[in-house]
Amino acid sequence: MGVCGCGKSSVGGRLAEAIGARFLEGDAFHSPANVAKMSAGTPLNDADRAQWLLQLMAEIRNARERGESLVLSCSALKRRYRDLLREGDPELRFAHLNGDRELIATRMLARINHYMPLSLLDSQLNVLEPLQADEAGITLDIRKEPAQLISDILSNNNQ
């Protein structure tokens, strides 16, 4: 989880590969209307995200029911979004990829062919509710190399 440009897709994909899990890119589940809205620099609101989150929750539930390991990249910016996702699997754990605005902005500017403009970073940072003490998961510093982030996630998952 985390704001745009924090590395969710790259770390998530590598984590899934490391543990032999299926990887889902949460952005792929956004409706064309949501993508158009974000591409135009307009932040999504809770109503915009509702169906998207329900689809992701269903994917999580289906994986659990099949006994399938799943890694999902998803912003999950608010506690209530994470609570909804946990309805799909109460044992769901989050890895919050966290970093300062300047680093994330630099990474976003380096991305090619991504619909999320830099102008939306501040709105996401303003909405972000970090993991709370009662939420299963770990907060990670994105200044670390991806291999170290994955190692930290796996170490935390075994505790």
Residue, then its C-alpha position, 0 to 999 in steps of 0.5 A: m500500500g502507499v501513495c502513487g510512485c512509492g514502488k507498490s507495483s515493482v516491490g509487489g511483483r518482486l515479492a510475489e515472484a519471491i514467494g511463488a504467489r500470484f500478483l495483481e496490479g490494483d490499478a488494472f481494476h480501475s474503471p475507464a472513468n476513474v483512469a480518465k479522471m486521474s489522467a486529467g489530474t482530478p483526485l478520486n473520491d470515496a464514491d469513485r473508489a467504492q466499486w474498485l475496492l469491492q472488486l479488489m476485495a472479491e479478488i482477495r476473497n476468491a484467492r483465500e477460498r482457493g487457498e492461493s497466495l496473492v500479492l496485491s498492489c493497491s494504494a489502500l490510503k484510508r483505514r476504511y479501505r483497508d478494513l473493506l479489503r480485510e473483509g476478503d481475508p481477515e488475515l490480510r497483511f499490509a506493507h506500507l511503502n512510505g517515503d518523503r514527498e521529494l523522493i516520490a515526486t522524483r520517482m513519478l517524474a521518471r515514470i514513462n507512460h503512466y496515467m497518474p500525474l505528479s499533481l495528484l501526489d499531494s492529494q494522496l499524501n493528504v488522504l493517506e492514513p498510515l497503518q495503525a497499531d492494530e492493523a497487521g502489517i509493516t511500514l517500510d522506508i522506500r529509500k531501501e533497495p527493493a531486495q531489502l524491502i522484500s526481506d523486511i516484509l518476509s521477516n515481518n510476515n513470519q513474526 
